[in-house]
Amino acid sequence: MPRKWTPILAFLLAFLVGMGCVLGYVWWNKAWWEKHQSHPAIAYQELV
């Protein structure tokens, strides 16, 4: 593998890990929110 690809692959890996963390965080918050709120849609409209 050429040396010039190393930083690109490292960036892609970091990007994928970061996206996974963000998606996991959002999903976990959504699950927690729905468990603790009786009307998640109304609360969501208040946030937006």
Protein Blocks (a to p, Z undefined) as FASTA:
>chain_A
ZZklmmmmmmmmmmmmmmmmmmmmmmmmmmmmmmmpcblmlmmmmmZZ
